[in-house]
Each structure stands twice: as C-alpha cells, then as structure tokens.
Amino acid sequence: MIKLIRGLSGEVQPPVKASGIGIARAVFWSFFGVRKMHSLEADARSITPLQVICAGLAGAVVFVLVLVTIARLVAG
C-alpha cells in the first residue's frame, strides 16, 4: 500500500537504459524462475519488451545448441 501511495506522489524518474549484460542476466535468471522483487522492478524500468523477446529467443537458441552439442558428444 505504501508503494502505491508513493507512486501516486507524481515523482517521475527518467528511465535508465539497461546494458546488454544486464538484459542477458535478467533473461538468464528468468529462465530459472528465480528473481528478487527489487531486481524485477529495476528490470521493468530499464528493459523494453522487445529487448526481452530478442534476448529470450537468443538464449533459447544457445540453450538448444548446447543440448544438441552435448547429445552429439555423448552419442558419438
């Protein structure tokens, strides 16, 4: 409730752009479902949905390629 009241005070903070490493870190931890509320709120202010989608797709491709490589090494 206090956060809602503070949010209504009219204070507008300028958005801070996230770095590539920050986006990758947010997506990596989101894959595991482990996020702290503070980190989630900071990411919501600094990362755009397009960045999340692109980083998520890139992370999924890398994950699949790693799995395929491991399977080939074990089978071969």
C-alpha positions as CSV (number, residue, x, y, z in Angstrom):
1,M,0.0,0.0,0.0
2,I,2.8,2.4,0.8
3,K,4.4,1.8,-2.6
4,L,1.1,2.7,-4.3
5,I,0.9,5.9,-2.3
6,R,4.5,6.8,-3.1
7,G,3.8,6.0,-6.8
8,L,0.9,8.5,-6.8
9,S,3.0,11.3,-5.5
10,G,3.8,12.4,-9.0
11,E,7.5,11.7,-8.9
12,V,8.7,10.6,-12.4
13,Q,12.1,9.1,-12.7
14,P,13.8,9.1,-16.1
15,P,14.2,5.6,-17.5
16,V,17.7,4.1,-17.2
17,K,18.7,2.0,-20.2
18,A,19.9,-1.5,-19.4
19,S,23.2,-2.8,-20.8
20,G,23.4,-6.0,-22.9
21,I,24.9,-7.8,-19.9
22,G,22.0,-6.6,-17.7
23,I,19.5,-7.8,-20.2
24,A,21.2,-11.2,-20.6
25,R,21.4,-11.6,-16.8
26,A,17.7,-10.8,-16.3
27,V,16.7,-13.3,-19.0
28,F,19.0,-16.0,-17.7
29,W,17.6,-15.8,-14.2
30,S,14.1,-15.6,-15.5
31,F,14.6,-18.9,-17.3
32,F,15.1,-20.4,-13.9
33,G,12.2,-18.5,-12.4
34,V,14.4,-17.0,-9.7
35,R,14.0,-13.2,-9.4
36,K,14.1,-10.9,-6.4
37,M,11.3,-8.3,-6.3
38,H,13.8,-5.4,-6.3
39,S,15.6,-6.8,-9.4
40,L,12.3,-7.4,-11.2
41,E,11.2,-3.8,-10.5
42,A,14.6,-2.4,-11.7
43,D,14.4,-4.5,-14.9
44,A,10.9,-3.4,-15.6
45,R,12.1,0.2,-15.6
46,S,15.1,-0.3,-17.8
47,I,14.3,-3.2,-20.2
48,T,11.8,-2.9,-23.1
49,P,9.6,-5.8,-24.1
50,L,11.4,-6.0,-27.5
51,Q,14.8,-6.5,-25.7
52,V,13.3,-9.2,-23.5
53,I,11.9,-11.1,-26.5
54,C,15.1,-10.8,-28.5
55,A,17.3,-11.9,-25.6
56,G,14.9,-14.7,-24.7
57,L,15.0,-16.1,-28.3
58,A,18.8,-15.8,-28.4
59,G,19.0,-17.6,-25.0
60,A,16.7,-20.3,-26.2
61,V,18.8,-20.9,-29.4
62,V,22.0,-21.1,-27.4
63,F,20.4,-23.5,-24.9
64,V,19.2,-25.8,-27.7
65,L,22.6,-25.7,-29.4
66,V,24.3,-26.6,-26.2
67,L,21.9,-29.5,-25.7
68,V,22.5,-30.7,-29.3
69,T,26.2,-30.5,-28.9
70,I,26.2,-32.5,-25.6
71,A,23.9,-35.1,-27.2
72,R,26.3,-35.5,-30.2
73,L,29.3,-35.8,-27.9
74,V,27.7,-38.4,-25.8
75,A,26.3,-40.4,-28.7
76,G,29.4,-40.2,-30.8
